[in-house]
Amino acid sequence: MLRIFTALIFVIGMLPYPSQSFAQQTVQGNNAPQINAQQSNQSSDSSKVEIQRIGIDTGFNAQAERKNLGTNVNSQWNDIIPIISADGKTLYFDRKDYPLNTGGETDHDDIWYSEYQQDSTWSVAKDLSALNTRYPNAIFSILPDNNTALYWGAIDEMGRLTFALVHRTKTGWTQPELLHIKNFYNEAEGITASLAADGKTLLLAIKRKDSQSYHSDGGMNIYVSFLEDEAKNTWTEPKNLGNIINTPYGETTPLLAADGVTLYFSSARPGGIGDVDIYSTQRLDTTWTNWSSPQNLGAGFNIRGENFLNSITASGEYAYLSGVVENPSKNMDIFRIKMPKKSHSKAVVLVKGRVFARLQTPPPPVDVKGKGKFKNKTQEDVILPDTLKPLEAKIVYERLSDGKEIGIAHTDPRTGAYQIALPCGDAYGFRAELKGYLPVDDNLDITKLTTYQEMKRDIILSPLEVGIDVNLNNLFFDEGKADLRSESFPELDRLVTVIVQNPSLTVEIDGHTDDVGTPEFNKVLSLHRAQAVVSYLAKKGIDNSRLTAKGFGETDPVASNDTEEGKQKNRRVVLKILKE
């Protein structure tokens, strides 16, 4: 007979637990048992466990070391569900039945967090009081921006505990925003979920009528749901991931890596090291039902009993999991383990930056030796940091090849900081949006990168005011030509929206070049490029009386033409507001 595993399950109170369940971690629902952890019978008190390969061919280097995070994180109580931020600097986790929880010892689950220190230790854990209530609370995912979390502990219209999104504010976190999933039902005793790095893809472990485990005692299977309407927080009906991943034995704790392709999950299928083992697989197309053959992650990740992977850094180097410890007086501790190289997800670039309001007072003039000189313009490379204002903005990123929006993020309202994870092998556009400001785009071509990197890109937004000008960064032309390439259309379509939403707005489109070629050719080229933009806007319904095109050629540089970087800055199309 198959056993039902209820690891990391948020119980929703529909059915009692079976007496033979082997739950290591279970989060309490309305009428259901609390998070529970099986008692370990091991007796060693070592903080490290060296696990050797035992009788299974996983395809990976199976020798791995679990490192206990120490007493600043782990307590005498059960510490479970470790969720690491993308940059590896903040760890959120669930502490059970702790006397200092919001409701005291009878408060079964509270969210705690710890921060990574320069000396490679973790700070003493603190209670995340802004999100904790007298009900069970936990964080299941934190987006790369570190400002949006998938939260458990919200109350739906039926008075049941459920999932929600929460966003960071200047003083704490927003009220939970309930997830509205179309035709959602779940016939399992509980549920697990994770939110992918794009903020638009939700993985669920549930039981439905099309589940492979529906007619067995195998518990849950894994489904995917996609964000349909951000404003209403509505999501598509859950879709079964298919027979390659889901089995009659049951699957749980789905975790989609930052590359959007690599999926980690736990399964009770036969042939594992423990009762429930961690596996990885690769999504092969956009159907979400075609996957590579799941690979067991091997010893170290998988030991006797139940094994669950909770989160991975954006670099893919380290994973965080909770598991049994050797001290028989306690059940669960939090560990870090290095990922096997063969199980690494596709590399990503972690883009970090801050979003600011643009300077209202121009910087002093800067003379440049060589060709041309800077004018008194508020360019991104001439910043007075003490006069910048951090902004609470939305970050949207898209693939330039097809213009498809692939992810969203939010800045920290206190600092304007943001982070997004972009899979290597493509070119992307990303922008900051805030009402009352012109959306500003940037782009990043990482088609040739194959290893994890971190890059800094600050974004400066300009208010909708007369005299303000802003570079249209995501416009693309072939060399020496004025025909807009298709990658330019998404940014121009957004500009159309801004102009339509502000019916009194009149704008000027200015074209500029570097000093390669003759001045006469460059002036004509810059004018034709500006006219191409105006023509596109007019075809989209903007009255020509609101649009002006000018070409300045090489006469108005913002950087020295003595370097390739300077030349690239000088090749630009600028939007100038003439009338609000």
N, C-alpha and C positions, 0 to 999 in steps of 0.2 A: 504494500500500500504506500502511495506517495505521501510524503509529509508536507504540510503547508508551512512555508516560511513566512514570517511576518517581520522581517528585519527592516529597520528604518521606516516602518509603516506608520502613517498618521491615521489612526483608527477613527472611522466616522460613525461608529455606534450602531451599525445595522444588524450585526450578528455577533454572538459570543465567540471567543476564541476556542478553537479545538483544543482538547486536552493534550494532544501530542505535538502541538506547535513547538518549534525550537527557536523562538524569537530571541535574538540577541539585543535588538533595539526596537522598541515599539512606542510611538508617541500617542499619548492619550487623546481620545475624542470625547464626545458628550457622555455616552453611557458605556464606554469601552475601557478596558484595562489601561493602566498607565504605561509609559515607556518602561520596558523591563529589560534586564540583561541577564543572560545565563551566567550562573556562578562558574568561575573557572576553578579547576581542581589542581592547577599547577602551583608549584611552591617556590620557585626561584624568585628573588627580588631584583634581578639584574635589570638595568634600564635599557639594555639592548638585547635583542633576540636575533641570533644568527641562524637563519633557516637554510637547511640544505635540501637539495632536490630529492624528492621521494617518489619514485616509480611512475612518473608520467612524462610523456614527451610533449612539451609545450611549444617548442619552436623558439623559446626565448632563453637568454642566460638566466637560469632559474635560481642562482644564488643571490639572495637579496638580504638586506639588513633593515629591520624595523628599528627606528630610533624613537624612544619615548621622549616627548617634549618636555618632561620635567615637572617639578612641583609648582612652578608659576602658572602652568596651564592645567595640569592634572591635579585633582583633589582626592580626598578620601571617598568622595561620592562618584557616581558614574558620570563620565565626561564623554559625550558622543557627538556625532554628526559634525565633524570639523569641516568648515567651509573657508577655503583660503582665497584671499583677493588675488586678482590676476598677477599683480607684481610681487606676490609672496610676502607682503609686509603686514597684513592684518588677518587674523584668524578668528572666525566666529564659530561658536560651538554651543551645544546644549548641555547644561548641567542639571542633573536630576535630584530632586528631593533635598536640595541643599538648604540648610537653615536660613541663609541669607537671600534666598530667592524671594521674589516679591510677596508671595503668600506663605513664606516660611517652609517648613518641612513638608507641608501638605501641598505645596506648589510643585507639581511633578516636573515641570520643564520650564526653564528660563534661558534666555540668550545671554551668553557671556562672550567677551572678546579679549584678545591679547595682541600686542604689537611686537614685531621683530625689531631687535635692538642692534646697534652697530657692533656690539661685541658678540654677535651671533647667538644671543639668548633671547628668550621671550619675556615680555613684561608681565608683571603680576596681573592676572585676569581681572576684568572689571565687568560688572553687571550692566548690560545695555538696557537701562531702565526705561528709556523712551519707548521701547517696543514690548516690554514685559507687562503682563497682567496677571491676575490670579488664575487665569486659565493656562493650559499648556501653550508654550510659545517656542518657536524655533525658526531659524533661517535655513532654507534649503538650497538657495543659490544667491550669489552676489555677482552682479555684472562687472565686466572689466572696469567700468567707470567708478566702481566702489561707492556708487550713490544710489543704486537701485537693487532691491532684494526681493526674492520670492519668499514670502513670509507665511508661516502657519500660526494661526491664533485669531484670525478674523472671525466674525460672527455673521452668517448669512441671514436672509429674510426668514428662514425657518428656525433660527436660533441654534444652528449647528456650526461647529468649528470648521473652517475651510481655509483655502489658500487665498492670498492676495498679493498685490505689489505694494511696496512702500518705497518712498523716495526721501533722500536726505534733505533737510531744511537747514536754515541758519542756526536753529536752536535744537534740532533733533531729527525727527522723522515725521513724514506725513501720516495722516490717518490711512489705514489699509484700504486699498482699492480692490474690491472683489473681482476675481476672474469670472467672466461669463462665458462658459464653454457650451457651444451648441450641442443639443441632444446628449447632454452629459448624464451618464448613470454609471454606477459601479456596483457590482454584485460581490465584490470581495469584502473582507472584513476591514480592510484598510486601504491606504493609498500612499504611494511615494511619487515625487515629481522633481524635476530640475528644469531650470530655465537656461537656455543656451546663451552663449556670449553675445549673440546678435539681438537679444531682447525680444525676439519675434517667434522663437521656436520653443515649444513646451513639450517636454518628455514626461509621460505618465506611466506608472505601473498600476494597472487596474484590471478588473475582470468584467468582460462584456460578453454578449451572446456570440460574438465571432471570435472569442478568445480560444487559442489552442488548448488552454487549460480549463475551459468552461465545464466540460463533462468529467473532469478529474478532480483530485484533491490537490492539484499542483499550484494553487494560489493564483497569482497575477501574471499578466503578460504586458509587454511594453507597447505603448501607443505614442503618436505624435499629434500635436495640435498647433496651429499657426495663428498668430495675431492677425485679426481681420480688420478691426477698427480700433485704433489706439485711443481715440477720444472716449469711446464707450467701453473699452477694455473687453471687447468681444473676441472670442477665439473659435476656430473652426471645429467641427465635430472630430473627435479623436479617430485617428487612422491606425489600424493594426500594422506593425512593422513587418509582418510576414513570418513564414515558417523557418527561415534561416536563423532568425533570432529567437522567436517564440516557440516554446515546446509545451507539451502537456505537463512537464515537471515544474514549470513556473519560473519567471524572471522578475527581477526587481532592481531598484536603485540605478536607473539609467543616468548616464552622465555623458553629454556630448562635449567633446573637446573644443577648444577655441577655433580650430580649423573648420568646424561645422561638418566634418566628415567622419572623424573617428568617434565611435561610440563604445563606452565602457559600461558593463552591466554585470549583475550577479545572477547566477542560475543554479538550480538544483539538479540540472541534467546529469546523467550518469557519466562516470569516467573522470570525475574531478579528484582533487587532493583532499578537500574537505567535504562537508555536507552541502555547502553552498560556496561556489568558487566565483572569482572575478574573471571576466572575459573581455576581449576587445575585438572589434570588427570595423570594417571600413565601408561607408556608403558608396555605392558604385554609380548611382545616377540620381535623378531628381524624383524618382517614384517613391522613395523611402521604403521600398519593399525588396530592393535588390542590394544585398550585402555580401561582403567577403565571408568566408568560413570563419566563425568565431574562434579565437585563439585563447587558450588558458594562459593567464599571466605568470603562472609558475609558482614555485615555492618562495616563501617570503611574503608575497601578496596573499597566497593561499596556504593556510595551515589547517590542521584538524578543526572541525566545527564550521562556523559560518563566517564568511569573509565579504566585506562590503567596502567599496571604494567611494569616498565622498566628494573629493575635489582634487584638482590638479592645477598647478601654476600655469600661466600662459606660455611659459617657456617649454612646458612639457617635461621638465626635468624631475620635479618632485610631486609625489602624490601624498594626500593626507587621508588617513583612515582611522577608525576606532576599532579596538579589538580587546580581547581578553588579555589580562596581565597575569604575571606569575604569582602575585600576592593573593592568597586565597581570601583575604578580608575585603577585597574589592573586585568588581566585575570588569569595568571597561575603562581604558585609558585612550589617549589620542597619540598616534604615531605618525612619523614622516618616513617615507621610503623613496629611494631613488628609482625612477622608472627604467625598466629595461630598454636598451636602445632600439630594439626591434619593435617595441610597442609604442614608441614615440608617435604622437600625432604629427600631422603636417606642420611645418614651422610657420609661425606667425610673426608679424611685426607689431609690437605694442607701441602705439602712438600716444604720447603724453603731451599735454599742453595746458594752457589756460585761456579762457575767453575773457576779453576785456572790452569795456567801452572805449571808443576811440578818443584820442586827445582832443580837447576843445581849443587849446592854445597851441599854435604851431611851434615847433622847436626852432632855435636860431638857425640862420642859413649856414650851410656847410659847403665850403669850396673844395673841389676835388682836383688834385693835380692830374693833368692829362686832358683828355677830350671831354668837353661839356662840364656842367656843374649842377649840383642839386639845387632845387628851388625850395621855398618854404612850404613843404608839403608834409603831411602827417603820415609818412611811410612807416611800414612795419619795422624797418631796420633803423629808424630814428625815434626811439621810444624814451620817454621820461617815466621810469617805473613808478616814481612817487606820485604821479598824477593819474595813474591808471585806476579804473574802477572794475573790479571783478564782477562778472555777470552770471546770473542763473539762466542758462540757455540749454536748448536741446541740440544735440549733435546727431546728424543723420549722415550715413555713408552709403555709397553705391558703387557698383562695378561700372567702370567707364565703357567697357566693351558693349554692354547692352543697356546701360542706364538704369538697371534694376536696383532698387533700394534693398540693401541686404542687412542693415542694422541700425539701431538707435541707441543713444546714450544720453546722459544728462550731466551737467557740470555740478560741482560742489558749490552750493549757493554762498558759502563762506569765502571761498578762494577763487572760484571760477575754474578750478582744475577739472580735467576730464581725461579719460583713457579709453581707447578703442583697440581691439585686436583684429588685425587684417591678415588673412591667410596669404602666404607668399605665393607668387606665381601669377599675379594679375595686377592691373592698374586700377586705382580707386580715386573717387572724388569724395570729399567729406566737407560738411559745412556746419556752421552754427546758426541757429534760428532763434529770434526773440522778437516779440511784437514791438513795433516802434523802431526797429532797426533793419537796415538792409542785410539780408542773409549773405554771409561771406563764405565762399568756397575755397578749398585748397585741393591739391591732388598729389598722389604718391604712386609712382611706378615701381612696383617691387616684383616685376615679372621674372627677374633673373636671380632674386634672392632665394636661398635654400636653407638658411639657418636663422634661428631666433635672433631678433635685434630689437632694440628700443630706440625710438626717435622722438624728438621734441618738435612740436608744431603749435605755437601760440596763434590764436585767432583774434583779430581786432575788429569788432563790429562798429559800424557807423550809423548814427541816428539819421532818421529821415528829415534832414534839414537842408535848406538852401546853401549851396557852396560846398557841400560834402561831396567828395569823390571816392570811389572804391574800385579796386581792380577786379575785373571779371576773370578770375584765375583759371576757370575750367572751360575756356574757349580754345579751340585747337584748329590750326591751319597748317597745310603743307608748306614747306619752305618756299618762300618767294611767291606764294599764291594767296588769294583772298577768299577762296571757297571754304565755308565752314564745314568741318568734319562732323560726322554724326555724334561723336562723343560730346560735342558742344551743346546739343539740343536740350538735355536736362537742365543745365544752368539757365539757358535762355527761357525755357518754359517757366522756371521759377521767377525769373525777372518779369515775365508777362503777368504772372499772378500778382506780384507786388504792385505793378503799375495799374492793373485793373482794380485792385483793392483800394487804391489811392487815386480817385478820379481827377484830382486837381494837380497831380504830379506831372511835371514836364522835365525831360531828361536830355542830356547831351552825351553822345557816345564818341569818345576820342580814341583814335588809333595812334600808336607809337611804335617805333622800330629801334634797332641798334644802328651802328654806323657802318655795317657791312653793305657794300654797294654804293651807288651814287646818291647824293642827297635828293636829286630829282626823283629817282626811282622809289626811294624810301618814302617820300611824301605821298606819291600816288598810291603806293601799296598800303600805307597806313589809312589813307582815306577810303580806299576800296574795302578794307577790312571793317572799318567803322560802318560803312554803308551796307555791308553784308549783314551786320547785326541789326541795323535799323530795318532793313528789308524783311528779315525774319520776324521781328516784332510786329511790323505792319501786317504781315500775312496772318499773324495770330490775332488780329483784330484791334491793335493799338492804332489810334488815329495818328496820321503823319504829322499833324500840327503839334503833337506832344513830343516829337522826336527830332533830334538834330544830329548830324554826323560831321565830324571834323577829323582831319588827318594832320599830324604834326611831324611825321617822319622821325628823324633822329635829333630834332632840335630841343627836345625836352627830356633829357635823361634823368633817371632817378638813381643811377649808379654809374660807376666808371665803366667805359667800354673796353678797358684794357684787359679784362678777364672774361672768361666764358660765363661765369656766374653773373657778372655785372650786365653782360649783353642779354642774358636771359631775362633779367629783371626789366630791362629797357624795352623788350618786346612784349607789349601789353596792350590790352583794350580796357579803357577806363570809363566807368559810368559816373556822370556828374549831374547832381540835382540842380536844376535851374529854377524850379518853382514847386512849392509844396502843395 
